[in-house]
Amino acid sequence: MSVIAENIGSIKAKIAKVNAHTQLIAVSKNHDASSVRAAIAAGQTLFGENRVQEATAKFTQIKAEFPSIKLHLIGPLQTNKVKDALKLFDVIETLDREKLAREFAKHNAQQEFFIQVNIGNEPQKAGIAPEAAIDFFKHCTADLKLNVTGLMCIPPVDENPEPFFESLKSINTKLGTHSLKLSMGMSADYELAAAQGADFVRIGTAIFGERNS
Ligand SMILES: *Cc1c(COP(=O)(O)O)cnc(C)c1O
């Protein structure tokens, strides 16, 4: 068995212990197609990439070969890349601003969208402020007719992520009957995120090893 297959197996086992509903997204940025193929051989179907160009080069052929693969965009997107992103990605997790939402609406995008929430209110980080997330959701769905199905966050580094996972959850609770899927948790904190109710964890390093960027 490959190291990648072993890693996926042990991560899935750890997740399953705390939350039977949490799905694993394998984040393959900065790793090549052969790593992706090793993950597919281990049964992995959900993948995450940060950049449209890198993902297009890596996944166009692979998606043609394996129609069950779903690709999530988890990196920031410039509006001039929207068209290319829509050709490849199944889920856009980084709906993080009004201008981008309008651009997707203009292209009549049928993808699933997750709203990226700047859960630590960090000035350098992308995302909708937590207190504005519900209004933004209403705007995207009612006015722009986007199929918003999730909330995504990246907590501040070097802090306990738990209160930030809690606060993403509390935004979702306020949405009541409109409640969404939660994408939260990475290599360092995925068990915690799964225990707190994550529907998706996004894991790169713990599957594929360190990235040489
Ligand atoms: C790179 C990245 C990940 C994966 O990070 P690891 O720590 O390598 O697991 C998850 N989410 C986002 C948004 C990322 O950019």
The ligand as an ORCA input file, in Angstrom:
! r2SCAN-3c Opt
* xyz 0 1
  C      -3.801     24.349      1.956
  C      -5.160     24.416      2.523
  C      -5.677     23.351      3.289
  C      -4.873     22.117      3.668
  O      -3.921     22.483      4.611
  P      -3.044     21.359      5.392
  O      -2.622     22.037      6.633
  O      -1.907     21.014      4.480
  O      -3.927     20.201      5.650
  C      -6.992     23.455      3.751
  N      -7.755     24.536      3.480
  C      -7.292     25.572      2.751
  C      -8.187     26.728      2.482
  C      -5.982     25.550      2.266
  O      -5.525     26.605      1.566
*
